[in-house]
């Protein structure tokens, strides 16, 4: 990678540690020439903090004689738990592994508690993050080199907008606005996808063994390159399929792989789908097997993923697997993290022969070159288009998320949302010279949760849900609190610093339904930051979300806000502080119950309430205005009309309803029929029912639906009874959350089915879909092994009933009134 030249503007996209130069390596992207540059930091060394004094450390020979020790010095930090400055000792070393890596008990993190009985802070922060925090550099932002020093680039047109937005939203800190408003460059990138000729049906080849030949490689870039590299094989015909790419043929597999490596050298960004787990490791080990030396292979395998020398590897599987992105940025449009489903959901484009993938390995042996190339090309197209659709939404989203989280691009893609939030808060700790506490410090000082969870597996009481009255209700307004939990964090001044503080006079400032109190003297960092981001989203970017770029910014902030409170109740989060999360949900419950009482006082009929939303039956404009005004003045929360339903079908069950908007669009919440795993024979009937409801506009028309609905249900009931179906119609479709071998104690049904396939040499992995049917007893079978006679029709009848009873509740129809006729006919 070339050295970052002076007077060149480039965007910071990566920071790592250079073992050869023993310092930080910063990676920049220059969009005009589409090149990556490296710049090496200086005057910064790895370190950690301890409560032991230099005098006490001198008695620990393992520290003083450590080959990497550079120096020991005293420093002052602000301890937010104690609300006071404290003096700690800073242990500075030359190699990051000396802090917390390498062999056990040979690093400072292990030695101090074991040999000296002391505490260690900030020893688990990756060195790359440590460098970013200490140097106050900002990921994803533009820089240049002036007089051999790193310098921020200022865009004055952006600065003018930043000033206007800061004043509009009444923010005292313009840093967050700057991160959102600075431009995002165009990224030159190439999508890579390989096809391997396996030995058995659907057996995913082991990348480490790399036993089978790579027969096709797709290379598709956003600058027009469209190439399929094909291995010549005896007896394979050219074929007649049209392929929208150039076909290059190679006499040997080694020639093909070497050409691939040369091609990707020209691109700063390489895009794959599951390249960390398959494509790149397979290429690496296959190249070695064919005689290439490691030095000539541009792929580097690490415990966190696969990297490419002098390029950035973006594995879209890792990115789209992120649950927060799936739910908030992409609105739950896809469930399974598979190229086919994501492509269909976001692009309207799926894999070719997707339904035949189970036989792909066998088919590929007899496919013509053009058939294989067309299949491979489709995968490559989907992979690239997932980063180019909607004006490069995904690439822009990655950049904005980098800026907020302060993580390198490759780290962000491979990290959960909790790591993003942790990095954002750690950056802020260092910027303010706060001591970053250990989890046990917080538990010792603040305690654990005290409320009892209603939902099994949760650690504290969650949101309130109002019992819905089953029925059909016309003219329903749904009001919700704009960013309820982030608003509570801000308004209540919540954070580990402020919850259960040391001040006696603050102990009367109790959180409703809990024994927790909140400090009235100190401002909590978490509440402040989340509040700033919330205001920025609600009062500015949410109004601009139809704009392609600002819509991305709004989505990025939303992802952070929706996860912001919950991470403090996660034991794996380094700033784990249950009273913070518990106080947020307690105040959320208090807010919604108070609002419901006020609505009743105003004469509004309440139909349903859940977390941050309330369903109001036929409220007047004046009633709505009075309610929102009251919420703002008394609760300090912004209440707004989120949706208006022509009518809503409420089940007697919580979190189950179907709402029909004025233009006929349908919102379905919790109903079994909408779920991905529901067998097609039942889901199809449910979708037909939805269409009927979307067309009804009056109570009389809804009443007329009853007969049509009964006929739909009865038809499916009889088809199941007579076994008048195809096996595919009865299949449950579920995604493997982890490899089947990783399940040991409890084996879910879909995993049992996957394990049955393994006995036939058909191996599935994490993220793959499994199709199975339910049989007698508690048995299941994968669809490949099942027959019609195996189907337990009673179980499918029960599921049909469970699916439609939720709708029948609202129509006051008894299940037996539909299928009772069938039973009567059987009797006679």
C-alpha positions, 0 to 999 in steps of 0.5 A: 500500500502506498504512503499517504502523500502530502496535500491529498484529501482522503477518508480515514477508513481503517486503523490497525497495528503494524507489527513490523513498524511497531506502531499504528497504521492508518488506512485512507481512501482517496476517491479521485484516484480510487486508491488506498494509502497508509500512514504510520502514527508515532509517539503513541504506545500501548498502555493500561491503568492500575490502582497500584502505585509506582512504588508497589509496582517496583516490587513485582519483578514480572512487571519491572523485568518485562521485556516490553515495559517502556515506562511507568508514570502517574496520571489523573483521571475522572472517576464518574462512579465516585464523581471525583478525580483520582490518581492512577498509574499508567503502565506503558509498553512497546507491544500491545500483546504485553498489555492483554495478549500473548501467553497467559500470565505473561501480560500486564492484565494478568500479572497485576491482579495475580502477583500484586493484588491490584486492579487494572483498567482499560486493558481490554481495549484493542490498540487500534481503538486506543489510538483512535481515542487518544489521538481524537481522530474520527473514522470516515472523515476526510484528512490530509498530510501537512508538514508530515502531520495528520490534519483534518480537511474542512469543507466550508459548505458543510460547515455552513449547514452544520452551523444552521442545524446546530442552531435549529436543534439547539445543540451545544455540541456540533460534533455529531452534526459534523459527522453526519453532514460531511460528504461520503465518497464514491467507493470503487469496488469489485464483487467476488464469488466462487463456485466449487465442484463438490463431491456430494449433494449440497455438501459445503466443501471444507475451506481448510481441506480445500479438496475440490476444484474451483471451477468458476469465479465471478468478478463484477465491479461498479466501474464496468468490469464483468468477468467470469473465470472458468476452468476448462474441464473435459467433456463440458460443452460451451452452451447457449445461455446468454451471460452478461459478462466476458468469459475467460477460460483457463487450462489449469486451476492455478492459472485461474486463481493467479489471474483472480489475485491479479484482478483484485489488485486493481480494486481498493474494496472487495465485496463478498457474501460470506467471504470470511467463512468460505470464499477467501479461506477456500481460495487461500488453502486451495492456492497453497494446495496447488503449490503457491507460496504464502507470500504470493497469496494476498489473503490473510486469515485472522480469528475475526475474518479474512483480510486482503492485502492492500484492500478492504474486504467487506463481507456482506453476510456479516453486515446483514446478519446484524440484527439491529440493522435487519430490524431498524435499517432494513425494516425487517424485510428479510428474515434469513441471512441468505443471498437469495432472500436478501436479494429478493427482499431488497432488490427483487432479484434472487439466485438462479435455480434457487429452488434447486440449490440442494442439488447444485453440486451434482448439477454443476458437473453436467452444466455447460460453461454458460449455465455455470457462468450465468448462475455464478454471474447472478450471485455476483450481480446480487452481491454488488447490487446490494451495495449500489442499490438506492444510490449506494445506500449500504456503503453510505450507511457503513460510513455513517455508522463508522463515524458515530461508532469510531470503528474501522470499516472492517471492524464495524462490519464484523461487530455487533451493535453493542460493540458500536455503542461501547466504542462510541462511549469509550471514545467519549470517555477518553475525550473527557479524560474519564476513567473507563470502568470495569463491569465489576466496578459498576455492579459493586457500586450500582447493584443489579436489577430489582424488578421481576421480569414478566418474560422468561429469560429477561433480567428485569421488567420490560414494557407495559402491554394493555390487554386488547378487546377483540374486535373490528374497530374503525377510524383508529389513530395510533399515537406513539412517543418519538424515540421513547427510551432515548428520550427517557435516557435524556430527560431523566439524565440516566447513565451509570454516573447518575444512577444511585449516586452518592449524594443523600439529597438526590435519593428522593429523586426516585424512578417510578416503580423502583428503588433507584434514584437519579443524581440531580447534580451531575450530568450523565454522559450516556443520557447526554449523548443519546439525547443529542443523537435523538434530537438530531434525528427527531427534529431534523433528519427524520423530516428529510428521510426521503432524501437518499443521503439523509435517509441513510443518516436517519437510519444510522442514528435510529439503529444506535438509538433503538439499541442504546438502552438495552446494552446496559442490561447485557452482561456481555457489555463492558459498561453493564449497569442493569439499574440504567436499563431497568430505570428506562423501562420503568419510566417507559411504563410510567409514561404510557400508563399516565398517557392512557389515564390522561386520554381517558380523562379527555374522553378518548376510548383506548383500544390497545397499548404496547411499549411506546404506542397507544391505539385510540378509537376515533379521537377528535383533532382537539382531543389529540392536540390536548393529549400531545400538549399534555405529554410535552408539558408534563412528561417532557415527551413528544407524542405524535400520530404515527398511523391512521387505520381505516380499521384494525382487527384486534385479537384477544392476544397481546401483540397480535393485530392487523391494521388496514390503512386508508390506501389499503396497505396492511400492517400485521403484528405478531400473527402466525400467518405472516411469519417466514417459517409458516408452511406455504399452504397456510401462509398462502391462505393467510395472504388471500385473507389479507387481500380480502381485508385490504379491499373492505372499507365499511363495517358492512363489507367487513361483515361480508368477509366472514363467509369468504374467510370461512371458505378459505379456511375450510378449503385448506382444512380439507386439502390437508385432511385429504393430503391433497398437497405437494410436500413443498407446501407443508414445509417449515422454513427456518434458518440455522442460527449456528452450525448444527454441530454447535447444538448439544443439550437442546436440539430444536426441530429444524436442527434435528432435520439438519442433522438427518441430512448430515447422515447423507453427507449433506452439510448445512452451516450457520445462516443456511435455511432448512426445509422440514415437515412435521411427522407423528409424535415429536418427529420431523423430517427434512423435505428431501427425506419425507413422503406425503404419508409421513405428514401428521395432518393433526399438527397442521390442522392445529397450526391452521387453527392457531393462525386463523383464530387470531383473526376469527377472534376479532370477527367473533367467529368460532373455529368449530362453526367452520370445521364442525360441518366437516365433523358432522358429515363424517358422523353421518 
